[in-house]
Amino acid sequence: MDTKSTGLTTQHAAFIEDAQAHGELFIRQPYELYSEENQETWRRLYERMKPRWEKYANEKFLEGVLNLALDPDGIPRLEDINKFLSPLSGFKAKAVSGYIPAYLFFDCLRNREFPTTITIRDGESLDYLPEPDIFHDVAGHVPMHTDRQFSDVLVRFGEAAKAAAEHAAGIGDPQDRLRSVESIIKAMARFFWFTVEFGLMRGKNGSVKVYGSGLLSSFGEIEYCIESPEVQRYPFQLEWVVNQYFEIDHYQPLLFVVDSFDHLFSQVDELEKWMVSGKLNNVSPGEPAVNENDLKSFLHITSD
């Protein structure tokens, strides 16, 4: 039998296609559908990442890997992950069929739920994937969720998204509201990108360590972001971050360094203050593009 038709590979998963066709965002993890090729891909990804985590990752991430008892030999069951995760931070991994609109994603974080992709990349494409897979989500994101300080940052970010929708609801002119919401989503996406996905943090003795999941799940970029003289690394500046566009299809040339998770939490607080005061209503244009579903997800909240 063709494993591509029965496995849960990112580009070939009949189960996911069926869920999407029926409009199902939140789904179960059909563990029985993973093929041996899927399992071997996980093993290869984990084996080559482990020494790079030990060298470059933030200590809280390394603690998280241990606390989750991640199995290097097989794709984790989300129910097992949650048995370890929930008592530590109240978070749980929640299986999704793919992309979910921005506001719904942030609202999940507010409720200590992390939308988690269940498919895995093709074994012939280990290095680059434009969309998330279970290795990125579970091995890249979830270990950080075991840390209470970091998980509180995610919740705070979800609360900021709610404040953004409430702020937009107070803008009377429909065109101004639309433009402002698009700008705010862009600012929030940039903040999330340069922190949760591609964030760096001061480590011991002035060293720089990785806490962003996009880096923690990338064999090549986790080393490049720390070692390469081509990468610009600057102290985190909110006004720069929310106005800095990014592109997803190559290694990042510019990254931001926070001092601690307390520092990061304070920056989310500041982000919300800027939001409700209107300072994010007109950030610089450029990537990321804001799609119609993301806009609708915020505007729907404003009309309730």
DACORDA-V363080 format. One record per residue. RES is the residue in three letters. SS is DSSP state (2 for helix, 1 for strand, 0 for the rest). D_CENTER is the distance of its C-alpha to the mean C-alpha in whole Angstrom. Layout:
res = {RES	RES}
ss = {SS	SS}
d_center = {D_CENTER	D_CENTER}
This chain:
res = {MET	ASP	THR	LYS	SER	THR	GLY	LEU	THR	THR	GLN	HIS	ALA	ALA	PHE	ILE	GLU	ASP	ALA	GLN	ALA	HIS	GLY	GLU	LEU	PHE	ILE	ARG	GLN	PRO	TYR	GLU	LEU	TYR	SER	GLU	GLU	ASN	GLN	GLU	THR	TRP	ARG	ARG	LEU	TYR	GLU	ARG	MET	LYS	PRO	ARG	TRP	GLU	LYS	TYR	ALA	ASN	GLU	LYS	PHE	LEU	GLU	GLY	VAL	LEU	ASN	LEU	ALA	LEU	ASP	PRO	ASP	GLY	ILE	PRO	ARG	LEU	GLU	ASP	ILE	ASN	LYS	PHE	LEU	SER	PRO	LEU	SER	GLY	PHE	LYS	ALA	LYS	ALA	VAL	SER	GLY	TYR	ILE	PRO	ALA	TYR	LEU	PHE	PHE	ASP	CYS	LEU	ARG	ASN	ARG	GLU	PHE	PRO	THR	THR	ILE	THR	ILE	ARG	ASP	GLY	GLU	SER	LEU	ASP	TYR	LEU	PRO	GLU	PRO	ASP	ILE	PHE	HIS	ASP	VAL	ALA	GLY	HIS	VAL	PRO	MET	HIS	THR	ASP	ARG	GLN	PHE	SER	ASP	VAL	LEU	VAL	ARG	PHE	GLY	GLU	ALA	ALA	LYS	ALA	ALA	ALA	GLU	HIS	ALA	ALA	GLY	ILE	GLY	ASP	PRO	GLN	ASP	ARG	LEU	ARG	SER	VAL	GLU	SER	ILE	ILE	LYS	ALA	MET	ALA	ARG	PHE	PHE	TRP	PHE	THR	VAL	GLU	PHE	GLY	LEU	MET	ARG	GLY	LYS	ASN	GLY	SER	VAL	LYS	VAL	TYR	GLY	SER	GLY	LEU	LEU	SER	SER	PHE	GLY	GLU	ILE	GLU	TYR	CYS	ILE	GLU	SER	PRO	GLU	VAL	GLN	ARG	TYR	PRO	PHE	GLN	LEU	GLU	TRP	VAL	VAL	ASN	GLN	TYR	PHE	GLU	ILE	ASP	HIS	TYR	GLN	PRO	LEU	LEU	PHE	VAL	VAL	ASP	SER	PHE	ASP	HIS	LEU	PHE	SER	GLN	VAL	ASP	GLU	LEU	GLU	LYS	TRP	MET	VAL	SER	GLY	LYS	LEU	ASN	ASN	VAL	SER	PRO	GLY	GLU	PRO	ALA	VAL	ASN	GLU	ASN	ASP	LEU	LYS	SER	PHE	LEU	HIS	ILE	THR	SER	ASP}
ss = {0	0	2	2	2	2	0	0	1	0	0	1	0	2	2	2	2	2	2	2	2	0	0	0	0	1	0	0	0	0	2	2	2	0	0	2	2	2	2	2	2	2	2	2	2	2	2	2	2	2	2	2	2	2	2	2	1	0	2	2	2	2	2	2	2	2	2	2	0	0	0	0	0	0	0	0	0	2	2	2	2	2	2	2	2	2	2	2	2	0	0	1	1	1	1	1	0	0	0	0	0	2	2	2	2	2	2	2	2	2	0	0	1	1	1	1	1	0	0	1	0	0	0	0	0	0	0	0	0	0	0	0	0	2	2	2	2	2	2	2	2	2	2	2	2	0	0	2	2	2	2	2	2	2	2	2	2	2	2	2	2	2	2	2	2	2	2	2	2	0	0	0	0	2	2	2	2	2	2	2	2	2	2	2	2	2	2	2	2	2	2	2	2	2	2	2	2	0	0	1	1	1	0	2	2	2	0	1	1	1	0	0	2	2	2	2	0	0	2	2	2	2	2	2	2	2	2	0	0	0	0	1	1	1	1	0	0	2	2	2	2	0	0	0	0	0	0	0	0	0	0	0	0	1	1	1	1	1	0	0	2	2	2	2	2	2	2	2	2	2	2	2	2	2	2	2	0	0	0	0	0	0	0	0	0	0	0	0	0	0	0	2	2	2	2	2	2	2	2	2	2	2	0	0}
d_center = {34	32	29	26	28	27	24	20	20	17	20	22	22	25	23	20	22	25	22	21	24	25	22	21	17	17	19	20	19	22	23	26	25	23	26	27	25	22	23	24	21	19	22	22	18	19	22	21	18	20	22	20	18	21	22	19	16	16	19	17	14	18	19	16	17	20	20	18	21	19	21	21	24	22	19	18	19	17	20	21	17	18	21	20	17	18	21	19	17	18	14	14	12	13	14	13	15	13	12	12	13	12	14	14	10	10	14	12	10	14	16	14	12	9	9	9	11	14	16	16	17	20	22	23	20	19	18	16	14	13	11	8	11	12	12	9	7	10	12	9	7	9	12	11	11	15	15	17	16	13	12	15	13	10	13	15	12	13	16	16	15	18	20	19	20	23	24	24	27	29	29	32	33	31	30	29	27	25	25	23	21	20	20	18	15	15	15	12	10	12	11	7	8	10	9	6	5	9	11	14	17	20	22	25	28	26	24	20	18	14	11	8	7	7	11	11	11	13	17	18	16	16	19	20	18	20	23	24	26	24	21	22	20	21	21	18	20	19	21	20	16	17	19	18	17	15	15	13	16	17	16	16	19	18	16	16	17	17	20	18	16	19	19	15	16	19	17	15	19	20	18	19	23	22	21	24	26	26	24	21	23	24	22	22	22	20	17	15	17	16	18	20	18	16	19	21	18	19	22	23	22	25	27	27}
